[in-house]
């Protein structure tokens, strides 16, 4: 296994890591390993597109009706009431 040394870590960051580790019931070293694992996983995933990010943000709100499929259709300017 590899080792990583982090120098000049601010005391406040260390304190927050310790508190986070306590909340998760593990040592600070195990907590840092988990944080690094998760960060490395996210790097290998493709970034979500705009539509996926919007859908994720509003997922819990739900829709009252179906939305029509718009792929392949010509774009038209919005019409506003006068």
Secondary structure as a PSIPRED ss2 file (coil, helix, strand):
# PSIPRED VFORMAT (PSIPRED V4.0)

   1 X C   1.000  0.000  0.000
   2 X C   1.000  0.000  0.000
   3 X C   1.000  0.000  0.000
   4 X C   1.000  0.000  0.000
   5 X C   1.000  0.000  0.000
   6 X C   1.000  0.000  0.000
   7 X C   1.000  0.000  0.000
   8 X C   1.000  0.000  0.000
   9 X C   1.000  0.000  0.000
  10 X C   1.000  0.000  0.000
  11 X H   0.000  1.000  0.000
  12 X H   0.000  1.000  0.000
  13 X H   0.000  1.000  0.000
  14 X H   0.000  1.000  0.000
  15 X H   0.000  1.000  0.000
  16 X H   0.000  1.000  0.000
  17 X H   0.000  1.000  0.000
  18 X H   0.000  1.000  0.000
  19 X H   0.000  1.000  0.000
  20 X H   0.000  1.000  0.000
  21 X H   0.000  1.000  0.000
  22 X H   0.000  1.000  0.000
  23 X H   0.000  1.000  0.000
  24 X C   1.000  0.000  0.000
  25 X C   1.000  0.000  0.000
  26 X C   1.000  0.000  0.000
  27 X C   1.000  0.000  0.000
  28 X H   0.000  1.000  0.000
  29 X H   0.000  1.000  0.000
  30 X H   0.000  1.000  0.000
  31 X H   0.000  1.000  0.000
  32 X H   0.000  1.000  0.000
  33 X H   0.000  1.000  0.000
  34 X H   0.000  1.000  0.000
  35 X H   0.000  1.000  0.000
  36 X H   0.000  1.000  0.000
  37 X H   0.000  1.000  0.000
  38 X H   0.000  1.000  0.000
  39 X H   0.000  1.000  0.000
  40 X H   0.000  1.000  0.000
  41 X H   0.000  1.000  0.000
  42 X H   0.000  1.000  0.000
  43 X H   0.000  1.000  0.000
  44 X H   0.000  1.000  0.000
  45 X C   1.000  0.000  0.000
  46 X C   1.000  0.000  0.000
  47 X C   1.000  0.000  0.000
  48 X C   1.000  0.000  0.000
  49 X C   1.000  0.000  0.000
  50 X H   0.000  1.000  0.000
  51 X H   0.000  1.000  0.000
  52 X H   0.000  1.000  0.000
  53 X H   0.000  1.000  0.000
  54 X H   0.000  1.000  0.000
  55 X H   0.000  1.000  0.000
  56 X H   0.000  1.000  0.000
  57 X H   0.000  1.000  0.000
  58 X C   1.000  0.000  0.000
  59 X C   1.000  0.000  0.000
  60 X C   1.000  0.000  0.000
  61 X C   1.000  0.000  0.000
  62 X C   1.000  0.000  0.000
  63 X C   1.000  0.000  0.000
  64 X C   1.000  0.000  0.000
  65 X C   1.000  0.000  0.000
  66 X C   1.000  0.000  0.000
  67 X C   1.000  0.000  0.000
  68 X C   1.000  0.000  0.000
  69 X C   1.000  0.000  0.000
  70 X C   1.000  0.000  0.000
  71 X C   1.000  0.000  0.000
  72 X C   1.000  0.000  0.000
  73 X C   1.000  0.000  0.000
  74 X C   1.000  0.000  0.000
  75 X C   1.000  0.000  0.000
  76 X C   1.000  0.000  0.000
  77 X C   1.000  0.000  0.000
  78 X C   1.000  0.000  0.000
  79 X C   1.000  0.000  0.000
  80 X C   1.000  0.000  0.000
  81 X C   1.000  0.000  0.000
  82 X C   1.000  0.000  0.000
